[in-house]
Amino acid sequence: MSDLYAPLTGRVVARNDALDSAPEQVNSDPYGAGWMFEVVPVNPAAVDELLGADEYRAQVEG
């Protein structure tokens, strides 16, 4: 197990137990079977400040 850093503070309410036996799904299907956990944010308004996948990709690819 290792730490996971996230841009949001909250309470984990679900985790994807299937990743225990198939962790490669995080890379092969991150928006489907490879989800890691669900979080209820401490500050729901903070979600509005997060980037979407396309916005993040554009920023990373510069």
C-alpha positions in Angstrom: 0.0 0.0 0.0 1.2 3.5 -0.7 -0.1 7.1 -0.1 -2.2 8.8 -2.7 -2.3 12.5 -2.9 -5.4 14.3 -4.1 -6.3 17.9 -4.8 -9.4 17.6 -2.6 -9.9 16.9 1.1 -12.7 14.6 2.0 -13.9 11.3 3.3 -13.5 8.1 1.3 -16.9 6.3 1.1 -16.1 3.5 -1.4 -13.0 1.8 -2.7 -12.6 -0.5 -5.8 -11.8 -3.8 -4.3 -11.3 -5.3 -7.8 -8.0 -3.5 -8.0 -6.6 -5.8 -5.4 -6.4 -8.5 -8.0 -6.1 -6.4 -11.2 -4.3 -3.1 -10.4 -3.4 -2.7 -14.1 -7.0 -1.5 -14.6 -5.9 1.9 -13.2 -3.8 2.4 -16.3 -5.9 0.6 -18.9 -9.4 1.8 -17.9 -9.1 4.7 -15.5 -12.6 6.1 -16.3 -14.2 2.7 -16.1 -13.2 -0.4 -14.2 -10.0 1.3 -13.0 -11.6 3.8 -10.6 -9.9 3.8 -7.2 -12.2 5.4 -4.7 -15.2 7.7 -4.2 -14.8 10.8 -2.0 -17.4 13.0 -0.3 -15.6 16.4 -0.2 -15.3 18.4 3.0 -16.0 21.5 1.0 -18.3 20.6 -2.0 -17.6 24.0 -3.6 -14.0 23.0 -4.0 -15.0 20.5 -6.7 -15.9 23.4 -9.0 -12.2 24.5 -8.9 -10.9 21.1 -10.2 -9.8 20.6 -13.8 -11.7 18.2 -16.1 -9.7 15.5 -17.9 -9.4 17.5 -21.1 -8.3 20.6 -19.2 -5.7 18.7 -17.2 -4.4 17.0 -20.3 -4.0 20.4 -22.1 -2.2 21.8 -19.2 0.2 18.9 -18.8 0.9 18.7 -22.6 1.5 22.4 -22.5 
